[in-house]
Every structure is written in C-alpha cells, then in structure tokens.
C-alpha cells in the first residue's frame, strides 16, 4: 500500500518539477505584469493628484 502511494506521489512530483512550458502556463506571467503595471500607474496617479493635499493636511495636524 505504501509503495503504491510512494510511486503515485513521486510521479506527481516529477511531473510538476519537470513540466515543460505548455498552453496552461502561457500568458499568465504577461497578465500579471500588466496588472502590476496598471496598479502601479494608478497608485502614482492617486499620489500625484492627492499627494500635496495629504501632505498639507498632515502638516496642519496639531496634537494636544
């Protein structure tokens, strides 16, 4: 019983460790890069628009 499980598990590990690039992997990295670039650009736009207002508001805070 343990031998069958070991063979099955080793086949799965070998399959995913040595998996050649195929249709399952294609495009996922490009899609992730596009999302990261979009979110970074959005963050820069928000900082560019609201950054001075946020800094002015932070400077005017008075702690009692």
Secondary structure, DSSP 8 states (H G I E B T S, - for coil): -HHHHHHHHHHHHHHHHS----TTTTTHHHHHHHHHHHHHHHHHHHHHHHHHHHHHHHHT----
